[in-house]
Amino acid sequence: MARLSASPEHWLAETRSDSVVVLSIPGLLSRARDFDLDVSLVVTVPERADDSTAPPWHELALEVDGLRQWSRRVPSHNPGQTDGLDYHLSLRLEAGQAVRVRALAACQGSHIRHLQIEARENLVD
């Protein structure tokens, strides 16, 4: 089947303050598509933690069409700077198939600075 456009699809959803971001890619009836998904969480780590509090941590989880694909919680490092988590996933959408990707972030002692989902289509001739 011939492609109508030589430009790969690019989708982006991001937030600078919320703990949830959702990316929906609609189905395309004419062909199947392959995507590289990158999910990224950046947190700000306080200069120093209060001695009475638990050490700071941050967590990122990824759901595809409501099913948990991956999650991780790690200690937040780099006091006074940023830390983060990243996840990469390859995803194939068959002709007509849409997808809903949701990233969920949580943290204690650190603060969400940026949360994003990016999808780039891989064009294969």
Number of C-alpha atoms within 10 A of each C-alpha: 5 7 10 7 7 7 9 11 15 13 14 15 17 19 16 14 11 14 18 17 19 18 19 16 16 12 16 14 11 13 14 13 20 17 20 15 19 16 23 19 27 21 26 21 25 18 11 12 14 10 7 6 9 10 15 19 20 26 19 25 20 24 16 17 13 11 10 13 12 14 14 13 14 14 15 25 19 12 15 11 12 17 21 22 19 14 16 14 13 13 16 14 17 15 13 13 15 14 16 13 23 22 25 18 24 18 18 16 19 24 20 23 18 18 26 22 24 18 24 16 18 16 13 6 5
